[in-house]
Amino acid sequence: MCAFFSQEEVSTPCPFCKSEIVEMDLECIECKNNLPFCIVTGKHMVNNDWSECPNCKFPALYSEFKEYLLEGDADCPICGKPVKPADVHLITESELQQRDSERSEPSK
C-alpha cells in the first residue's frame, strides 16, 4: 500500500471552539465554522501557530511559513510579493481575540 494512504490523520484544535479535528478539514464538525487555512500547507489554522503574510495579510502557520521562506522561496504563495523571514511574526492568542472583538463591534 502507498505510504501516503497509510499515514494516520493528524488532529489539531479548531481555532474557534478548540475541538480536535483533522488538520486538513476546513469546517469544524462541532461549531460549524468555516476555518481559515494556511497559505503554505492548506491545513486549517491553529491559534498557537498563527502568522500572516505582511503584505496581503492572508493567514499562515508560523512554523510552516518560516520554513517555507528559509528554504529559499521568498515570495508569498498568495500575493507573490517578496517576504523576508524576519518580517513574519507569531501572532498570540490574545492578539487574535482582540482582532475578533474589534471586528464584531458595531460601526458608529
N, C-alpha and C positions, 0 to 999 in steps of 0.2 A: 504494500500500500504506500502511496506517496506520503512523504513526511509532512507535507503541507496539511493534508486532511487528517493526520493522526494527532496533531497538536491539540491540547486542551484549550478551550476558550478561556481567556483571562477576563476576570470581572473587576471593575473599578466602580467607585461610588458615583451616583448621579450627582451633578453639581447643584441640583435643586433640593432633592429630598434625602440624599445620601444612601438610597437603596443600592445594593450591589447589582450591577447589570453588566452584560458583556461589553467589553471596551469598544467594540465596533458598532454597537447599537446606537442609533441616533434619536431614539424615542424611549423615554422611561416607561416601563410597564406599570410602575406604581403610581407616579404622579401625572403621567400622560404628557409631560412637557417634551417638546422637540428640543434636542440637545445641541448646543454649539459643538462644532468639530474642529479638530486641529488641521491647519492648512498643510502640515508636513505629512502626517500619518493617516488622516481620515478618522482617527479614533475620537470618541467623544471627549470633551474637555473634563478635567478634574480640578477641583478648587485648589489643591495643594501643589499644582504644577502648571500654573496659568501664566501665560505671557501673551504678547500680541506683536504684530508687525508694527514698528514705529512709524511706518508710512501710511498703510491702509487700515490699521487697527484691527485686522482680522485676527481671531484668536489662534494661538499655537501652544502646544505643550512645551513649556520652557525647556525641559531637558532635551526633547527631540529637536526643537528649533535651534538651540545652541549647537548640538551635534551636527545637524544639517549644515549650518553656516561654517563650522570649523572644518568640516570635511572638504570644503572648497567651493561649494555653491553659495555665493554671497548675495543672491537675489531672492526676494520674496517670491514664493511659488504662486501667489495670487496677483499682486500688482506688478511684479517684475522689477521693482526698484531695488537698488543695492541696499543691503543691510549689514552693518558691522555687528559682530557678536557682542561687542561692548554696549551696543545700543538696545539690546534685548534684556529686559528686566523681569524678574519674578514678581508677579502681582499677588499680594497677600489676600487671604480670605476677607479680611476687614475692608480692604480697598474694593473688592468685588461687591461686598454688601453695601458699601457706601454708594457705589455706582448704581446698584439696583434701586436703592431708596431714592436717589436723585432722579432716576428715570420714571419712578412711579409717582412722584409728587405732581399734583395738578399744576398746569401752567397758569400764570397770573395774567 
